[in-house]
Amino acid sequence: MSFIDLNSDLGEGFGRWSLGDDLEMLGIVTSANIACGFHAGDPLVIRETVLGAREAGVSIGAHVGYRDLAGFGRRNMDVSSAELISDVIYQIGALQGVARAAGTTVTYVKPHGALYNTIVHDARQAQDVVTAISEIDPTLAILGLPGSEVLRAADKAGLRSVTEAFADRAYTPAGTLVSRKEAGSVLHDAALVAARMVQLATEGTLTAIDGSTITVVADSICVHGDSPGATELARQVRAALTAAAIDITAFAPRAGDPAAP
């Protein structure tokens, strides 16, 4: 692999509650997954993040989730198809409106939290997310876990699917993320994380939590913006990839740009 995208979950403050350093992270990543108000984010925070992404030349994605502000979108929800399709359309549309007013565009969708993990295996909810994207804007790419039901559904629907890996998360031997409820699920050693991401980009493999080697092919790497030391971790990941001759570039084009590789 000669190039890879770096994405981060941003715009997740709400009212007087601040989360992460969005402006600093926008100077490191190439794609911003911006909260759309259902798991986090309010109109002011969302607009400020969109404006920051525009100024930094960072691609904008809709970070859609369950309607769960209290649980930060990390609680599993058995919602109907009609409700989930409508909720995803609503969230994408809200971010598209803010982006349009700011003179930029939304180029992709990344599900958040419990919804992201659910549609790795749940074919019905995966199809609901794909249906929502297809109905509101089929030009949007969708970012997801390799081998997931949602990316299979996206491929069948003719949407552009983009695979991602998580820099600071541990993996199971099956190639899925270790639950946040389990010890060791989140990695905090920036040097270790950076080395893992170079291994991913150059060899297409990672070491799972049990010590086994798994194959992980990813077009994008997620560096979470809400963890302690998040920006320093992201900076070290970017520096290590650059030192390994991996170009850092957005997978989705910005408004007016030629298509990214």
C-alpha positions as CSV (number, residue, x, y, z in Angstrom):
1,M,0.0,0.0,0.0
2,S,1.4,3.4,-1.0
3,F,-1.3,5.6,0.5
4,I,-3.9,5.6,3.2
5,D,-6.5,7.9,4.7
6,L,-6.6,9.0,8.4
7,N,-10.1,9.6,9.8
8,S,-11.3,10.8,13.2
9,D,-14.6,11.2,15.0
10,L,-15.1,14.9,15.6
11,G,-17.8,17.4,16.5
12,E,-18.9,15.4,19.5
13,G,-19.2,18.2,22.0
14,F,-22.7,19.2,23.2
15,G,-23.6,22.6,24.7
16,R,-21.1,23.3,27.5
17,W,-19.7,19.8,27.3
18,S,-16.4,19.8,25.2
19,L,-14.9,16.6,23.9
20,G,-11.5,16.3,22.3
21,D,-9.5,18.9,20.4
22,D,-11.1,19.0,17.0
23,L,-9.1,21.9,15.6
24,E,-5.8,20.3,16.4
25,M,-7.0,16.9,15.1
26,L,-8.1,18.5,11.8
27,G,-4.4,19.4,11.3
28,I,-3.5,15.8,11.4
29,V,-6.2,13.7,9.7
30,T,-7.5,13.7,6.1
31,S,-11.2,12.8,6.8
32,A,-13.5,14.0,9.6
33,N,-16.4,11.9,10.8
34,I,-18.7,14.7,12.1
35,A,-21.4,13.9,14.6
36,C,-24.9,14.7,13.3
37,G,-26.8,15.4,16.6
38,F,-28.1,11.9,17.5
39,H,-25.2,10.5,19.6
40,A,-23.4,13.9,20.1
41,G,-23.0,17.3,18.5
42,D,-25.3,20.3,18.5
43,P,-25.8,22.8,15.6
44,L,-23.1,25.2,16.9
45,V,-20.5,22.4,17.4
46,I,-21.4,20.8,14.1
47,R,-21.1,24.0,12.1
48,E,-17.8,25.0,13.8
49,T,-16.4,21.5,13.0
50,V,-17.5,21.7,9.4
51,L,-16.0,25.1,9.0
52,G,-12.7,23.9,10.5
53,A,-12.7,20.9,8.2
54,R,-13.2,23.2,5.2
55,E,-10.4,25.4,6.2
56,A,-8.1,22.5,6.8
57,G,-8.9,20.8,3.5
58,V,-10.3,17.8,5.2
59,S,-13.0,15.5,3.7
60,I,-16.3,15.6,5.6
61,G,-18.3,12.5,6.5
62,A,-21.6,12.0,8.3
63,H,-21.1,10.1,11.6
64,V,-24.5,8.7,12.0
65,G,-25.7,6.7,15.0
66,Y,-28.6,5.6,17.1
67,R,-30.8,8.3,18.7
68,D,-28.9,8.0,22.0
69,L,-27.4,11.2,23.4
70,A,-27.4,9.9,27.0
71,G,-25.5,6.7,26.0
72,F,-23.2,8.5,23.5
73,G,-24.6,6.1,20.8
74,R,-22.9,3.1,22.4
75,R,-26.0,1.2,23.6
76,N,-27.4,-1.5,21.3
77,M,-30.9,-0.7,20.0
78,D,-33.4,-2.9,18.2
79,V,-35.1,-0.2,16.1
80,S,-37.4,-0.9,13.2
81,S,-36.3,-0.6,9.6
82,A,-38.6,2.3,9.0
83,E,-37.2,4.2,12.0
84,L,-33.5,3.4,11.3
85,I,-33.8,4.4,7.6
86,S,-35.5,7.6,8.5
87,D,-33.0,8.4,11.3
88,V,-30.0,7.9,9.0
89,I,-31.5,10.0,6.3
90,Y,-32.3,12.8,8.8
91,Q,-28.7,12.9,10.1
92,I,-27.1,12.9,6.7
93,G,-29.5,15.6,5.5
94,A,-28.7,17.8,8.6
95,L,-25.0,17.6,8.0
96,Q,-25.4,18.2,4.3
97,G,-27.3,21.4,5.0
98,V,-24.6,22.7,7.4
99,A,-21.9,21.8,4.8
100,R,-23.8,23.5,2.0
101,A,-24.1,26.7,4.0
102,A,-20.4,26.5,4.7
103,G,-19.6,26.2,1.0
104,T,-18.4,22.5,1.2
105,T,-19.9,19.0,0.8
106,V,-20.4,15.7,2.6
107,T,-18.6,12.9,0.7
108,Y,-19.1,9.8,2.8
109,V,-20.9,8.2,5.8
110,K,-19.5,6.4,8.8
111,P,-21.8,4.7,11.3
112,H,-21.0,5.3,14.9
113,G,-20.6,3.2,18.0
114,A,-23.2,0.5,18.6
115,L,-24.7,1.0,15.2
116,Y,-21.3,0.5,13.6
117,N,-20.8,-2.7,15.6
118,T,-24.3,-4.0,15.0
119,I,-24.1,-3.7,11.2
120,V,-21.0,-5.8,11.1
121,H,-23.2,-8.9,11.7
122,D,-26.9,-7.7,11.5
123,A,-27.9,-8.0,7.9
124,R,-31.2,-6.2,8.4
125,Q,-29.9,-3.1,10.0
126,A,-27.0,-3.1,7.6
127,Q,-29.4,-3.0,4.7
128,D,-31.3,-0.2,6.4
129,V,-28.3,2.0,6.5
130,V,-27.4,1.2,2.9
131,T,-31.0,1.9,1.9
132,A,-30.9,5.3,3.7
133,I,-27.7,6.3,1.9
134,S,-29.0,5.1,-1.4
135,E,-32.2,7.2,-1.0
136,I,-30.6,10.4,0.1
137,D,-27.4,10.5,-2.0
138,P,-26.0,7.3,-3.7
139,T,-22.8,9.2,-4.5
140,L,-21.7,9.0,-0.9
141,A,-19.1,6.4,0.1
142,I,-19.6,4.3,3.2
143,L,-16.8,3.6,5.7
144,G,-16.9,0.3,7.5
145,L,-15.1,-2.8,8.9
146,P,-13.7,-5.2,6.3
147,G,-16.0,-8.2,5.7
148,S,-18.9,-6.6,7.4
149,E,-22.6,-7.1,6.4
150,V,-22.9,-3.3,5.7
151,L,-20.1,-3.3,3.2
152,R,-21.5,-6.4,1.5
153,A,-24.8,-4.7,1.2
154,A,-23.2,-1.5,0.0
155,D,-21.4,-3.4,-2.8
156,K,-24.6,-5.0,-3.9
157,A,-26.3,-1.6,-4.0
158,G,-23.6,-0.1,-6.1
159,L,-22.3,2.3,-3.3
160,R,-18.6,2.9,-2.9
161,S,-17.5,0.9,0.1
162,V,-14.3,1.9,2.0
163,T,-12.6,-0.4,4.6
164,E,-11.1,0.9,7.8
165,A,-8.9,-0.2,10.7
166,F,-8.8,1.2,14.2
167,A,-5.5,2.5,15.4
168,D,-6.2,2.4,19.1
169,R,-8.5,-0.7,19.4
170,A,-7.6,-4.3,20.0
171,Y,-8.8,-6.9,17.5
172,T,-10.2,-10.4,18.1
173,P,-8.8,-13.4,16.2
174,A,-11.9,-13.1,13.9
175,G,-10.9,-9.6,12.8
176,T,-13.6,-7.8,14.8
177,L,-13.1,-5.2,17.5
178,V,-12.7,-6.3,21.1
179,S,-15.6,-5.0,23.1
180,R,-15.0,-1.9,25.1
181,K,-16.3,-3.8,28.1
182,E,-13.2,-6.1,28.1
183,A,-9.8,-5.3,29.5
184,G,-7.2,-4.3,26.8
185,S,-9.8,-3.2,24.3
186,V,-8.3,0.3,23.9
187,L,-4.6,0.8,23.3
188,H,-2.9,3.8,24.8
189,D,0.8,3.3,23.9
190,A,1.3,5.8,21.0
191,A,4.6,4.2,19.9
192,L,3.0,0.7,19.9
193,V,-0.1,2.0,18.0
194,A,2.1,3.7,15.4
195,A,4.1,0.5,14.8
196,R,0.9,-1.5,14.4
197,M,-0.4,0.9,11.8
198,V,2.8,0.7,9.8
199,Q,2.5,-3.1,10.0
200,L,-1.1,-2.8,8.7
201,A,-0.2,-0.4,5.9
202,T,2.9,-2.3,4.7
203,E,2.0,-6.0,5.4
204,G,-1.9,-6.0,5.7
205,T,-1.8,-7.7,9.0
206,L,-2.3,-7.0,12.7
207,T,-1.6,-8.8,16.0
208,A,-4.9,-9.9,17.6
209,I,-5.5,-9.7,21.4
210,D,-4.6,-13.4,21.7
211,G,-1.2,-12.9,19.9
212,S,-2.3,-14.4,16.6
213,T,-1.7,-12.6,13.3
214,I,-4.8,-11.6,11.4
215,T,-5.2,-10.2,7.9
216,V,-6.7,-6.6,7.8
217,V,-6.9,-4.8,4.6
218,A,-7.9,-1.1,5.1
219,D,-8.2,2.0,3.0
220,S,-8.5,4.2,6.1
221,I,-7.2,4.3,9.7
222,C,-9.4,5.7,12.4
223,V,-7.7,7.6,15.2
224,H,-10.2,8.4,17.9
225,G,-10.5,12.0,19.0
226,D,-12.0,11.4,22.4
227,S,-9.2,9.3,24.1
228,P,-6.6,10.8,26.5
229,G,-3.6,11.9,24.4
230,A,-5.6,11.4,21.2
231,T,-3.9,14.1,19.1
232,E,-0.4,13.0,20.1
233,L,-1.3,9.4,19.2
234,A,-2.6,10.6,15.9
235,R,0.5,12.7,15.2
236,Q,2.8,9.7,15.9
237,V,0.7,7.4,13.7
238,R,0.9,9.9,10.8
239,A,4.7,10.5,11.4
240,A,5.4,6.7,11.4
241,L,3.4,6.1,8.2
242,T,5.1,9.0,6.5
243,A,8.5,7.6,7.5
244,A,7.5,4.3,6.0
245,A,6.8,6.1,2.7
246,I,3.1,5.8,3.0
247,D,1.3,8.9,1.6
248,I,-1.5,10.2,3.8
249,T,-4.5,11.2,1.5
250,A,-8.2,11.3,1.8
251,F,-10.1,8.4,0.2
252,A,-13.0,10.6,-0.8
253,P,-12.6,13.8,-2.9
254,R,-13.4,17.2,-1.5
255,A,-15.6,19.6,-3.4
256,G,-13.9,20.6,-6.6
257,D,-11.1,18.2,-6.2
258,P,-10.3,15.3,-8.6
259,A,-11.3,11.9,-7.3
260,A,-8.9,10.6,-4.7
261,P,-7.2,7.2,-5.4
